[in-house]
């Protein structure tokens, strides 16, 4: 996740939102999510709790100031 954040910064990109991944049943992605391994059997990190997902979100969007409804 930090590599991705660095990649964004190097290109001057400032994401304003991050989408949670919710695997669709019957797909390779859902199998990878469930077992925590890629298609070659290598272990991959899977954020399973809300706290883990929020930590990843903040890595990507931590420097971005979001407009509130009062500011728009």
N, CA, C, O and CB atoms as a CASP TS submission, in Angstrom:
PFRMAT TS
TARGET T0000
AUTHOR 0000-0000-0000
METHOD Language model
MODEL 1
PARENT N/A
ATOM      1  N   UNK     1       0.820  -1.178   0.000  1.00  0.00           N
ATOM      2  CA  UNK     1       0.000   0.000   0.000  1.00  0.00           C
ATOM      3  C   UNK     1       0.875   1.257   0.000  1.00  0.00           C
ATOM      4  O   UNK     1       0.567   2.248  -0.663  1.00  0.00           O
ATOM      5  CB  UNK     1      -0.939  -0.010   1.201  1.00  0.00           C
ATOM      6  N   UNK     2       1.954   1.192   0.748  1.00  0.00           N
ATOM      7  CA  UNK     2       2.856   2.349   0.770  1.00  0.00           C
ATOM      8  C   UNK     2       3.517   2.555  -0.596  1.00  0.00           C
ATOM      9  O   UNK     2       3.759   3.693  -0.997  1.00  0.00           O
ATOM     10  CB  UNK     2       3.934   2.170   1.858  1.00  0.00           C
ATOM     11  N   UNK     3       3.810   1.465  -1.312  1.00  0.00           N
ATOM     12  CA  UNK     3       4.370   1.587  -2.660  1.00  0.00           C
ATOM     13  C   UNK     3       3.375   2.291  -3.577  1.00  0.00           C
ATOM     14  O   UNK     3       3.756   3.127  -4.396  1.00  0.00           O
ATOM     15  CB  UNK     3       4.737   0.194  -3.231  1.00  0.00           C
ATOM     16  N   UNK     4       2.114   1.951  -3.433  1.00  0.00           N
ATOM     17  CA  UNK     4       1.081   2.585  -4.245  1.00  0.00           C
ATOM     18  C   UNK     4       0.977   4.070  -3.911  1.00  0.00           C
ATOM     19  O   UNK     4       0.862   4.902  -4.812  1.00  0.00           O
ATOM     20  CB  UNK     4      -0.275   1.892  -4.031  1.00  0.00           C
ATOM     21  N   UNK     5       1.017   4.407  -2.625  1.00  0.00           N
ATOM     22  CA  UNK     5       0.957   5.813  -2.214  1.00  0.00           C
ATOM     23  C   UNK     5       2.149   6.587  -2.785  1.00  0.00           C
ATOM     24  O   UNK     5       1.994   7.715  -3.252  1.00  0.00           O
ATOM     25  CB  UNK     5       0.931   5.927  -0.670  1.00  0.00           C
ATOM     26  N   UNK     6       3.330   5.979  -2.744  1.00  0.00           N
ATOM     27  CA  UNK     6       4.529   6.622  -3.300  1.00  0.00           C
ATOM     28  C   UNK     6       4.385   6.798  -4.816  1.00  0.00           C
ATOM     29  O   UNK     6       4.763   7.835  -5.361  1.00  0.00           O
ATOM     30  CB  UNK     6       5.798   5.787  -2.973  1.00  0.00           C
ATOM     31  N   UNK     7       3.847   5.798  -5.484  1.00  0.00           N
ATOM     32  CA  UNK     7       3.618   5.856  -6.930  1.00  0.00           C
ATOM     33  C   UNK     7       2.692   7.017  -7.279  1.00  0.00           C
ATOM     34  O   UNK     7       2.942   7.745  -8.239  1.00  0.00           O
ATOM     35  CB  UNK     7       3.021   4.527  -7.441  1.00  0.00           C
ATOM     36  N   UNK     8       1.621   7.194  -6.501  1.00  0.00           N
ATOM     37  CA  UNK     8       0.710   8.329  -6.706  1.00  0.00           C
ATOM     38  C   UNK     8       1.447   9.655  -6.537  1.00  0.00           C
ATOM     39  O   UNK     8       1.330  10.545  -7.380  1.00  0.00           O
ATOM     40  CB  UNK     8      -0.476   8.256  -5.721  1.00  0.00           C
ATOM     41  N   UNK     9       2.212   9.788  -5.441  1.00  0.00           N
ATOM     42  CA  UNK     9       2.927  11.038  -5.161  1.00  0.00           C
ATOM     43  C   UNK     9       3.916  11.382  -6.269  1.00  0.00           C
ATOM     44  O   UNK     9       4.034  12.545  -6.653  1.00  0.00           O
ATOM     45  CB  UNK     9       3.661  10.939  -3.826  1.00  0.00           C
ATOM     46  N   UNK    10       4.625  10.383  -6.784  1.00  0.00           N
ATOM     47  CA  UNK    10       5.606  10.620  -7.850  1.00  0.00           C
ATOM     48  C   UNK    10       4.950  11.182  -9.104  1.00  0.00           C
ATOM     49  O   UNK    10       5.597  11.895  -9.871  1.00  0.00           O
ATOM     50  CB  UNK    10       6.341   9.326  -8.188  1.00  0.00           C
ATOM     51  N   UNK    11       3.703  10.878  -9.318  1.00  0.00           N
ATOM     52  CA  UNK    11       2.977  11.349 -10.493  1.00  0.00           C
ATOM     53  C   UNK    11       2.136  12.590 -10.204  1.00  0.00           C
ATOM     54  O   UNK    11       1.461  13.121 -11.085  1.00  0.00           O
ATOM     55  CB  UNK    11       2.092  10.249 -11.023  1.00  0.00           C
ATOM     56  N   UNK    12       2.193  13.038  -8.951  1.00  0.00           N
ATOM     57  CA  UNK    12       1.425  14.216  -8.577  1.00  0.00           C
ATOM     58  C   UNK    12      -0.064  13.947  -8.427  1.00  0.00           C
ATOM     59  O   UNK    12      -0.871  14.877  -8.431  1.00  0.00           O
ATOM     60  CB  UNK    12       1.632  15.289  -9.587  1.00  0.00           C
ATOM     61  N   UNK    13      -0.426  12.688  -8.298  1.00  0.00           N
ATOM     62  CA  UNK    13      -1.835  12.326  -8.149  1.00  0.00           C
ATOM     63  C   UNK    13      -2.230  12.401  -6.686  1.00  0.00           C
ATOM     64  O   UNK    13      -1.463  12.006  -5.807  1.00  0.00           O
ATOM     65  CB  UNK    13      -2.107  10.912  -8.710  1.00  0.00           C
ATOM     66  N   UNK    14      -3.421  12.904  -6.426  1.00  0.00           N
ATOM     67  CA  UNK    14      -3.932  13.031  -5.062  1.00  0.00           C
ATOM     68  C   UNK    14      -5.338  12.439  -4.990  1.00  0.00           C
ATOM     69  O   UNK    14      -6.326  13.160  -5.128  1.00  0.00           O
ATOM     70  CB  UNK    14      -3.937  14.518  -4.606  1.00  0.00           C
ATOM     71  N   UNK    15      -5.427  11.120  -4.773  1.00  0.00           N
ATOM     72  CA  UNK    15      -6.745  10.492  -4.714  1.00  0.00           C
ATOM     73  C   UNK    15      -7.599  11.117  -3.616  1.00  0.00           C
ATOM     74  O   UNK    15      -7.108  11.423  -2.530  1.00  0.00           O
ATOM     75  CB  UNK    15      -6.610   8.984  -4.481  1.00  0.00           C
ATOM     76  N   UNK    16      -8.860  11.298  -3.911  1.00  0.00           N
ATOM     77  CA  UNK    16      -9.780  11.871  -2.936  1.00  0.00           C
ATOM     78  C   UNK    16     -10.634  10.807  -2.265  1.00  0.00           C
ATOM     79  O   UNK    16     -11.272  11.074  -1.246  1.00  0.00           O
ATOM     80  CB  UNK    16     -10.669  12.897  -3.601  1.00  0.00           C
ATOM     81  N   UNK    17     -10.651   9.620  -2.820  1.00  0.00           N
ATOM     82  CA  UNK    17     -11.406   8.540  -2.201  1.00  0.00           C
ATOM     83  C   UNK    17     -10.802   7.204  -2.600  1.00  0.00           C
ATOM     84  O   UNK    17     -10.104   7.090  -3.607  1.00  0.00           O
ATOM     85  CB  UNK    17     -12.894   8.608  -2.600  1.00  0.00           C
ATOM     86  N   UNK    18     -11.088   6.205  -1.793  1.00  0.00           N
ATOM     87  CA  UNK    18     -10.611   4.854  -2.033  1.00  0.00           C
ATOM     88  C   UNK    18     -11.810   3.929  -1.908  1.00  0.00           C
ATOM     89  O   UNK    18     -12.614   4.072  -0.988  1.00  0.00           O
ATOM     90  CB  UNK    18      -9.464   4.453  -1.036  1.00  0.00           C
ATOM     91  N   UNK    19     -11.931   3.000  -2.812  1.00  0.00           N
ATOM     92  CA  UNK    19     -13.060   2.078  -2.793  1.00  0.00           C
ATOM     93  C   UNK    19     -12.676   0.783  -2.097  1.00  0.00           C
ATOM     94  O   UNK    19     -11.615   0.220  -2.366  1.00  0.00           O
ATOM     95  CB  UNK    19     -13.551   1.793  -4.217  1.00  0.00           C
ATOM     96  N   UNK    20     -13.536   0.311  -1.205  1.00  0.00           N
ATOM     97  CA  UNK    20     -13.322  -0.989  -0.566  1.00  0.00           C
ATOM     98  C   UNK    20     -13.547  -2.091  -1.585  1.00  0.00           C
ATOM     99  O   UNK    20     -14.462  -2.012  -2.405  1.00  0.00           O
ATOM    100  CB  UNK    20     -14.260  -1.175   0.656  1.00  0.00           C
ATOM    101  N   UNK    21     -12.720  -3.105  -1.530  1.00  0.00           N
ATOM    102  CA  UNK    21     -12.887  -4.253  -2.414  1.00  0.00           C
ATOM    103  C   UNK    21     -13.815  -5.254  -1.757  1.00  0.00           C
ATOM    104  O   UNK    21     -13.560  -5.711  -0.643  1.00  0.00           O
ATOM    105  CB  UNK    21     -11.526  -4.906  -2.747  1.00  0.00           C
ATOM    106  N   UNK    22     -14.869  -5.587  -2.435  1.00  0.00           N
ATOM    107  CA  UNK    22     -15.788  -6.619  -1.966  1.00  0.00           C
ATOM    108  C   UNK    22     -15.845  -7.669  -3.074  1.00  0.00           C
ATOM    109  O   UNK    22     -16.426  -7.426  -4.131  1.00  0.00           O
ATOM    110  CB  UNK    22     -17.233  -6.028  -1.630  1.00  0.00           C
ATOM    111  N   UNK    23     -15.240  -8.843  -2.833  1.00  0.00           N
ATOM    112  CA  UNK    23     -15.172  -9.841  -3.896  1.00  0.00           C
ATOM    113  C   UNK    23     -16.542 -10.399  -4.258  1.00  0.00           C
ATOM    114  O   UNK    23     -17.399 -10.590  -3.395  1.00  0.00           O
ATOM    115  CB  UNK    23     -14.259 -10.968  -3.485  1.00  0.00           C
ATOM    116  N   UNK    24     -16.731 -10.653  -5.534  1.00  0.00           N
ATOM    117  CA  UNK    24     -17.963 -11.242  -6.029  1.00  0.00           C
ATOM    118  C   UNK    24     -17.832 -12.762  -5.986  1.00  0.00           C
ATOM    119  O   UNK    24     -16.835 -13.303  -6.462  1.00  0.00           O
ATOM    120  CB  UNK    24     -18.280 -10.748  -7.470  1.00  0.00           C
ATOM    121  N   UNK    25     -18.810 -13.452  -5.429  1.00  0.00           N
ATOM    122  CA  UNK    25     -18.724 -14.923  -5.358  1.00  0.00           C
ATOM    123  C   UNK    25     -18.494 -15.549  -6.733  1.00  0.00           C
ATOM    124  O   UNK    25     -19.038 -15.096  -7.740  1.00  0.00           O
ATOM    125  CB  UNK    25     -20.005 -15.499  -4.740  1.00  0.00           C
ATOM    126  N   UNK    26     -17.683 -16.588  -6.748  1.00  0.00           N
ATOM    127  CA  UNK    26     -17.434 -17.321  -7.981  1.00  0.00           C
ATOM    128  C   UNK    26     -16.323 -16.754  -8.841  1.00  0.00           C
ATOM    129  O   UNK    26     -16.138 -17.196  -9.975  1.00  0.00           O
ATOM    130  CB  UNK    26     -18.669 -17.370  -8.773  1.00  0.00           C
ATOM    131  N   UNK    27     -15.577 -15.781  -8.325  1.00  0.00           N
ATOM    132  CA  UNK    27     -14.487 -15.196  -9.104  1.00  0.00           C
ATOM    133  C   UNK    27     -13.139 -15.591  -8.499  1.00  0.00           C
ATOM    134  O   UNK    27     -13.056 -15.990  -7.338  1.00  0.00           O
ATOM    135  CB  UNK    27     -14.623 -13.655  -9.164  1.00  0.00           C
ATOM    136  N   UNK    28     -12.101 -15.473  -9.300  1.00  0.00           N
ATOM    137  CA  UNK    28     -10.755 -15.741  -8.795  1.00  0.00           C
ATOM    138  C   UNK    28     -10.435 -14.773  -7.659  1.00  0.00           C
ATOM    139  O   UNK    28      -9.803 -15.149  -6.672  1.00  0.00           O
ATOM    140  CB  UNK    28      -9.700 -15.621  -9.931  1.00  0.00           C
ATOM    141  N   UNK    29     -10.876 -13.523  -7.807  1.00  0.00           N
ATOM    142  CA  UNK    29     -10.606 -12.521  -6.768  1.00  0.00           C
ATOM    143  C   UNK    29     -11.221 -12.925  -5.437  1.00  0.00           C
ATOM    144  O   UNK    29     -10.607 -12.716  -4.390  1.00  0.00           O
ATOM    145  CB  UNK    29     -11.142 -11.151  -7.194  1.00  0.00           C
ATOM    146  N   UNK    30     -12.417 -13.497  -5.453  1.00  0.00           N
ATOM    147  CA  UNK    30     -13.041 -13.899  -4.189  1.00  0.00           C
ATOM    148  C   UNK    30     -12.301 -15.084  -3.577  1.00  0.00           C
ATOM    149  O   UNK    30     -12.181 -15.175  -2.356  1.00  0.00           O
ATOM    150  CB  UNK    30     -14.526 -14.255  -4.406  1.00  0.00           C
ATOM    151  N   UNK    31     -11.803 -15.993  -4.416  1.00  0.00           N
ATOM    152  CA  UNK    31     -11.015 -17.116  -3.903  1.00  0.00           C
ATOM    153  C   UNK    31      -9.717 -16.614  -3.279  1.00  0.00           C
ATOM    154  O   UNK    31      -9.302 -17.101  -2.228  1.00  0.00           O
ATOM    155  CB  UNK    31     -10.711 -18.127  -5.030  1.00  0.00           C
ATOM    156  N   UNK    32      -9.074 -15.639  -3.926  1.00  0.00           N
ATOM    157  CA  UNK    32      -7.847 -15.062  -3.386  1.00  0.00           C
ATOM    158  C   UNK    32      -8.125 -14.356  -2.064  1.00  0.00           C
ATOM    159  O   UNK    32      -7.346 -14.469  -1.118  1.00  0.00           O
ATOM    160  CB  UNK    32      -7.221 -14.082  -4.392  1.00  0.00           C
ATOM    161  N   UNK    33      -9.230 -13.634  -2.002  1.00  0.00           N
ATOM    162  CA  UNK    33      -9.621 -12.939  -0.775  1.00  0.00           C
ATOM    163  C   UNK    33      -9.850 -13.951   0.346  1.00  0.00           C
ATOM    164  O   UNK    33      -9.374 -13.759   1.465  1.00  0.00           O
ATOM    165  CB  UNK    33     -10.897 -12.091  -1.007  1.00  0.00           C
ATOM    166  N   UNK    34     -10.562 -15.004   0.053  1.00  0.00           N
ATOM    167  CA  UNK    34     -10.930 -15.997   1.064  1.00  0.00           C
ATOM    168  C   UNK    34      -9.709 -16.717   1.625  1.00  0.00           C
ATOM    169  O   UNK    34      -9.574 -16.861   2.840  1.00  0.00           O
ATOM    170  CB  UNK    34     -11.899 -17.012   0.475  1.00  0.00           C
ATOM    171  N   UNK    35      -8.809 -17.175   0.731  1.00  0.00           N
ATOM    172  CA  UNK    35      -7.685 -17.989   1.199  1.00  0.00           C
ATOM    173  C   UNK    35      -6.426 -17.177   1.500  1.00  0.00           C
ATOM    174  O   UNK    35      -5.503 -17.690   2.133  1.00  0.00           O
ATOM    175  CB  UNK    35      -7.364 -19.037   0.174  1.00  0.00           C
ATOM    176  N   UNK    36      -6.371 -15.917   1.057  1.00  0.00           N
ATOM    177  CA  UNK    36      -5.198 -15.092   1.327  1.00  0.00           C
ATOM    178  C   UNK    36      -3.987 -15.477   0.500  1.00  0.00           C
ATOM    179  O   UNK    36      -2.848 -15.241   0.905  1.00  0.00           O
ATOM    180  CB  UNK    36      -4.851 -15.172   2.772  1.00  0.00           C
ATOM    181  N   UNK    37      -4.238 -16.075  -0.673  1.00  0.00           N
ATOM    182  CA  UNK    37      -3.144 -16.472  -1.567  1.00  0.00           C
ATOM    183  C   UNK    37      -3.478 -16.053  -2.989  1.00  0.00           C
ATOM    184  O   UNK    37      -4.645 -15.976  -3.373  1.00  0.00           O
ATOM    185  CB  UNK    37      -2.889 -18.002  -1.496  1.00  0.00           C
ATOM    186  N   UNK    38      -2.420 -15.782  -3.772  1.00  0.00           N
ATOM    187  CA  UNK    38      -2.655 -15.447  -5.177  1.00  0.00           C
ATOM    188  C   UNK    38      -2.832 -16.729  -5.985  1.00  0.00           C
ATOM    189  O   UNK    38      -2.814 -17.825  -5.425  1.00  0.00           O
ATOM    190  CB  UNK    38      -1.486 -14.598  -5.748  1.00  0.00           C
ATOM    191  N   UNK    39      -3.002 -16.596  -7.293  1.00  0.00           N
ATOM    192  CA  UNK    39      -3.283 -17.778  -8.106  1.00  0.00           C
ATOM    193  C   UNK    39      -2.101 -18.734  -8.213  1.00  0.00           C
ATOM    194  O   UNK    39      -2.257 -19.871  -8.659  1.00  0.00           O
ATOM    195  CB  UNK    39      -3.703 -17.354  -9.482  1.00  0.00           C
ATOM    196  N   UNK    40      -0.916 -18.276  -7.805  1.00  0.00           N
ATOM    197  CA  UNK    40       0.264 -19.143  -7.796  1.00  0.00           C
ATOM    198  C   UNK    40       0.529 -19.737  -6.419  1.00  0.00           C
ATOM    199  O   UNK    40       1.517 -20.445  -6.226  1.00  0.00           O
ATOM    200  CB  UNK    40       1.485 -18.368  -8.260  1.00  0.00           C
ATOM    201  N   UNK    41      -0.352 -19.452  -5.461  1.00  0.00           N
ATOM    202  CA  UNK    41      -0.209 -20.002  -4.116  1.00  0.00           C
ATOM    203  C   UNK    41       0.634 -19.164  -3.180  1.00  0.00           C
ATOM    204  O   UNK    41       0.887 -19.570  -2.046  1.00  0.00           O
ATOM    205  CB  UNK    41       0.373 -21.350  -4.198  1.00  0.00           C
ATOM    206  N   UNK    42       1.077 -17.991  -3.636  1.00  0.00           N
ATOM    207  CA  UNK    42       1.874 -17.101  -2.792  1.00  0.00           C
ATOM    208  C   UNK    42       0.947 -16.347  -1.835  1.00  0.00           C
ATOM    209  O   UNK    42      -0.135 -15.905  -2.220  1.00  0.00           O
ATOM    210  CB  UNK    42       2.702 -16.102  -3.662  1.00  0.00           C
ATOM    211  N   UNK    43       1.383 -16.211  -0.601  1.00  0.00           N
ATOM    212  CA  UNK    43       0.578 -15.510   0.393  1.00  0.00           C
ATOM    213  C   UNK    43       0.454 -14.030   0.022  1.00  0.00           C
ATOM    214  O   UNK    43       1.433 -13.406  -0.387  1.00  0.00           O
ATOM    215  CB  UNK    43       1.197 -15.666   1.800  1.00  0.00           C
ATOM    216  N   UNK    44      -0.751 -13.471   0.164  1.00  0.00           N
ATOM    217  CA  UNK    44      -1.001 -12.048  -0.069  1.00  0.00           C
ATOM    218  C   UNK    44      -1.664 -11.463   1.171  1.00  0.00           C
ATOM    219  O   UNK    44      -2.328 -12.174   1.926  1.00  0.00           O
ATOM    220  CB  UNK    44      -1.892 -11.827  -1.336  1.00  0.00           C
ATOM    221  N   UNK    45      -1.482 -10.181   1.370  1.00  0.00           N
ATOM    222  CA  UNK    45      -2.135  -9.519   2.494  1.00  0.00           C
ATOM    223  C   UNK    45      -3.587  -9.230   2.137  1.00  0.00           C
ATOM    224  O   UNK    45      -3.887  -8.716   1.060  1.00  0.00           O
ATOM    225  CB  UNK    45      -1.394  -8.213   2.875  1.00  0.00           C
ATOM    226  N   UNK    46      -4.473  -9.566   3.052  1.00  0.00           N
ATOM    227  CA  UNK    46      -5.894  -9.284   2.882  1.00  0.00           C
ATOM    228  C   UNK    46      -6.371  -8.540   4.121  1.00  0.00           C
ATOM    229  O   UNK    46      -6.333  -9.076   5.229  1.00  0.00           O
ATOM    230  CB  UNK    46      -6.720 -10.599   2.652  1.00  0.00           C
ATOM    231  N   UNK    47      -6.819  -7.310   3.931  1.00  0.00           N
ATOM    232  CA  UNK    47      -7.382  -6.534   5.042  1.00  0.00           C
ATOM    233  C   UNK    47      -8.770  -7.091   5.334  1.00  0.00           C
ATOM    234  O   UNK    47      -9.658  -7.015   4.486  1.00  0.00           O
ATOM    235  CB  UNK    47      -7.444  -4.990   4.706  1.00  0.00           C
ATOM    236  N   UNK    48      -8.962  -7.647   6.520  1.00  0.00           N
ATOM    237  CA  UNK    48     -10.225  -8.314   6.831  1.00  0.00           C
ATOM    238  C   UNK    48     -11.115  -7.529   7.791  1.00  0.00           C
ATOM    239  O   UNK    48     -12.326  -7.746   7.827  1.00  0.00           O
ATOM    240  CB  UNK    48      -9.945  -9.661   7.413  1.00  0.00           C
ATOM    241  N   UNK    49     -10.539  -6.639   8.551  1.00  0.00           N
ATOM    242  CA  UNK    49     -11.355  -5.866   9.494  1.00  0.00           C
ATOM    243  C   UNK    49     -11.508  -4.433   8.995  1.00  0.00           C
ATOM    244  O   UNK    49     -10.744  -3.971   8.148  1.00  0.00           O
ATOM    245  CB  UNK    49     -10.724  -5.881  10.910  1.00  0.00           C
ATOM    246  N   UNK    50     -12.506  -3.742   9.533  1.00  0.00           N
ATOM    247  CA  UNK    50     -12.688  -2.336   9.169  1.00  0.00           C
ATOM    248  C   UNK    50     -11.454  -1.516   9.535  1.00  0.00           C
ATOM    249  O   UNK    50     -11.052  -0.624   8.788  1.00  0.00           O
ATOM    250  CB  UNK    50     -13.932  -1.758   9.862  1.00  0.00           C
ATOM    251  N   UNK    51     -10.858  -1.819  10.684  1.00  0.00           N
ATOM    252  CA  UNK    51      -9.671  -1.074  11.119  1.00  0.00           C
ATOM    253  C   UNK    51      -8.521  -1.254  10.124  1.00  0.00           C
ATOM    254  O   UNK    51      -7.823  -0.292   9.802  1.00  0.00           O
ATOM    255  CB  UNK    51      -9.233  -1.535  12.528  1.00  0.00           C
ATOM    256  N   UNK    52      -8.324  -2.477   9.641  1.00  0.00           N
ATOM    257  CA  UNK    52      -7.258  -2.722   8.661  1.00  0.00           C
ATOM    258  C   UNK    52      -7.539  -1.993   7.353  1.00  0.00           C
ATOM    259  O   UNK    52      -6.624  -1.439   6.743  1.00  0.00           O
ATOM    260  CB  UNK    52      -7.103  -4.228   8.399  1.00  0.00           C
ATOM    261  N   UNK    53      -8.793  -1.988   6.921  1.00  0.00           N
ATOM    262  CA  UNK    53      -9.145  -1.296   5.679  1.00  0.00           C
ATOM    263  C   UNK    53      -8.969   0.214   5.831  1.00  0.00           C
ATOM    264  O   UNK    53      -8.467   0.871   4.918  1.00  0.00           O
ATOM    265  CB  UNK    53     -10.593  -1.622   5.273  1.00  0.00           C
ATOM    266  N   UNK    54      -9.372   0.764   6.963  1.00  0.00           N
ATOM    267  CA  UNK    54      -9.224   2.203   7.187  1.00  0.00           C
ATOM    268  C   UNK    54      -7.749   2.598   7.231  1.00  0.00           C
ATOM    269  O   UNK    54      -7.376   3.665   6.743  1.00  0.00           O
ATOM    270  CB  UNK    54      -9.924   2.618   8.492  1.00  0.00           C
ATOM    271  N   UNK    55      -6.917   1.748   7.811  1.00  0.00           N
ATOM    272  CA  UNK    55      -5.479   2.026   7.836  1.00  0.00           C
ATOM    273  C   UNK    55      -4.942   2.143   6.409  1.00  0.00           C
ATOM    274  O   UNK    55      -4.150   3.039   6.116  1.00  0.00           O
ATOM    275  CB  UNK    55      -4.719   0.917   8.611  1.00  0.00           C
ATOM    276  N   UNK    56      -5.368   1.247   5.525  1.00  0.00           N
ATOM    277  CA  UNK    56      -4.940   1.317   4.130  1.00  0.00           C
ATOM    278  C   UNK    56      -5.463   2.579   3.458  1.00  0.00           C
ATOM    279  O   UNK    56      -4.740   3.217   2.692  1.00  0.00           O
ATOM    280  CB  UNK    56      -5.414   0.081   3.364  1.00  0.00           C
ATOM    281  N   UNK    57      -6.695   2.941   3.732  1.00  0.00           N
ATOM    282  CA  UNK    57      -7.269   4.154   3.137  1.00  0.00           C
ATOM    283  C   UNK    57      -6.460   5.378   3.536  1.00  0.00           C
ATOM    284  O   UNK    57      -6.164   6.229   2.697  1.00  0.00           O
ATOM    285  CB  UNK    57      -8.739   4.327   3.564  1.00  0.00           C
ATOM    286  N   UNK    58      -6.099   5.472   4.819  1.00  0.00           N
ATOM    287  CA  UNK    58      -5.366   6.643   5.289  1.00  0.00           C
ATOM    288  C   UNK    58      -3.965   6.722   4.702  1.00  0.00           C
ATOM    289  O   UNK    58      -3.428   7.817   4.537  1.00  0.00           O
ATOM    290  CB  UNK    58      -5.285   6.632   6.795  1.00  0.00           C
ATOM    291  N   UNK    59      -3.362   5.577   4.384  1.00  0.00           N
ATOM    292  CA  UNK    59      -2.048   5.592   3.737  1.00  0.00           C
ATOM    293  C   UNK    59      -2.150   6.290   2.380  1.00  0.00           C
ATOM    294  O   UNK    59      -1.260   7.051   2.000  1.00  0.00           O
ATOM    295  CB  UNK    59      -1.499   4.145   3.566  1.00  0.00           C
ATOM    296  N   UNK    60      -3.227   6.030   1.663  1.00  0.00           N
ATOM    297  CA  UNK    60      -3.405   6.591   0.323  1.00  0.00           C
ATOM    298  C   UNK    60      -3.882   8.039   0.357  1.00  0.00           C
ATOM    299  O   UNK    60      -3.389   8.859  -0.418  1.00  0.00           O
ATOM    300  CB  UNK    60      -4.390   5.750  -0.463  1.00  0.00           C
ATOM    301  N   UNK    61      -4.824   8.375   1.230  1.00  0.00           N
ATOM    302  CA  UNK    61      -5.459   9.699   1.169  1.00  0.00           C
ATOM    303  C   UNK    61      -5.140  10.595   2.356  1.00  0.00           C
ATOM    304  O   UNK    61      -5.832  11.592   2.563  1.00  0.00           O
ATOM    305  CB  UNK    61      -6.939   9.541   1.070  1.00  0.00           C
ATOM    306  N   UNK    62      -4.118  10.275   3.142  1.00  0.00           N
ATOM    307  CA  UNK    62      -3.862  11.007   4.379  1.00  0.00           C
ATOM    308  C   UNK    62      -3.570  12.487   4.184  1.00  0.00           C
ATOM    309  O   UNK    62      -3.904  13.286   5.059  1.00  0.00           O
ATOM    310  CB  UNK    62      -2.724  10.383   5.091  1.00  0.00           C
ATOM    311  N   UNK    63      -2.967  12.879   3.085  1.00  0.00           N
ATOM    312  CA  UNK    63      -2.582  14.275   2.888  1.00  0.00           C
ATOM    313  C   UNK    63      -3.672  15.112   2.219  1.00  0.00           C
ATOM    314  O   UNK    63      -3.510  16.323   2.070  1.00  0.00           O
ATOM    315  CB  UNK    63      -1.326  14.340   2.063  1.00  0.00           C
ATOM    316  N   UNK    64      -4.755  14.501   1.824  1.00  0.00           N
ATOM    317  CA  UNK    64      -5.797  15.203   1.083  1.00  0.00           C
ATOM    318  C   UNK    64      -6.789  15.843   2.044  1.00  0.00           C
ATOM    319  O   UNK    64      -7.293  15.186   2.954  1.00  0.00           O
ATOM    320  CB  UNK    64      -6.522  14.245   0.125  1.00  0.00           C
ATOM    321  N   UNK    65      -7.069  17.132   1.837  1.00  0.00           N
ATOM    322  CA  UNK    65      -8.088  17.813   2.632  1.00  0.00           C
ATOM    323  C   UNK    65      -9.408  17.703   1.874  1.00  0.00           C
ATOM    324  O   UNK    65      -9.527  18.154   0.735  1.00  0.00           O
ATOM    325  CB  UNK    65      -7.704  19.320   2.905  1.00  0.00           C
ATOM    326  N   UNK    66     -10.380  17.102   2.521  1.00  0.00           N
ATOM    327  CA  UNK    66     -11.671  16.910   1.881  1.00  0.00           C
ATOM    328  C   UNK    66     -12.592  18.076   2.178  1.00  0.00           C
ATOM    329  O   UNK    66     -12.599  18.609   3.288  1.00  0.00           O
ATOM    330  CB  UNK    66     -12.307  15.603   2.337  1.00  0.00           C
ATOM    331  N   UNK    67     -13.363  18.465   1.187  1.00  0.00           N
ATOM    332  CA  UNK    67     -14.342  19.525   1.384  1.00  0.00           C
ATOM    333  C   UNK    67     -15.527  18.984   2.166  1.00  0.00           C
ATOM    334  O   UNK    67     -16.006  17.879   1.912  1.00  0.00           O
ATOM    335  CB  UNK    67     -14.804  20.110   0.033  1.00  0.00           C
ATOM    336  N   UNK    68     -15.982  19.767   3.105  1.00  0.00           N
ATOM    337  CA  UNK    68     -17.199  19.397   3.811  1.00  0.00           C
ATOM    338  C   UNK    68     -18.377  19.996   3.066  1.00  0.00           C
ATOM    339  O   UNK    68     -18.190  20.797   2.150  1.00  0.00           O
ATOM    340  CB  UNK    68     -17.167  19.876   5.293  1.00  0.00           C
ATOM    341  N   UNK    69     -19.562  19.625   3.442  1.00  0.00           N
ATOM    342  CA  UNK    69     -20.741  20.158   2.754  1.00  0.00           C
ATOM    343  C   UNK    69     -20.858  21.662   2.957  1.00  0.00           C
ATOM    344  O   UNK    69     -21.431  22.353   2.114  1.00  0.00           O
ATOM    345  CB  UNK    69     -22.014  19.462   3.251  1.00  0.00           C
ATOM    346  N   UNK    70     -20.325  22.183   4.061  1.00  0.00           N
ATOM    347  CA  UNK    70     -20.382  23.621   4.306  1.00  0.00           C
ATOM    348  C   UNK    70     -19.461  24.391   3.364  1.00  0.00           C
ATOM    349  O   UNK    70     -19.726  25.554   3.060  1.00  0.00           O
ATOM    350  CB  UNK    70     -20.012  23.922   5.752  1.00  0.00           C
ATOM    351  N   UNK    71     -18.381  23.756   2.895  1.00  0.00           N
ATOM    352  CA  UNK    71     -17.410  24.427   2.034  1.00  0.00           C
ATOM    353  C   UNK    71     -17.823  24.454   0.566  1.00  0.00           C
ATOM    354  O   UNK    71     -17.271  25.232  -0.213  1.00  0.00           O
ATOM    355  CB  UNK    71     -16.075  23.756   2.163  1.00  0.00           C
ATOM    356  N   UNK    72     -18.767  23.632   0.182  1.00  0.00           N
ATOM    357  CA  UNK    72     -19.139  23.557  -1.234  1.00  0.00           C
ATOM    358  C   UNK    72     -20.177  24.569  -1.608  1.00  0.00           C
ATOM    359  O   UNK    72     -20.592  24.630  -2.765  1.00  0.00           O
ATOM    360  CB  UNK    72     -19.641  22.192  -1.571  1.00  0.00           C
TER
END
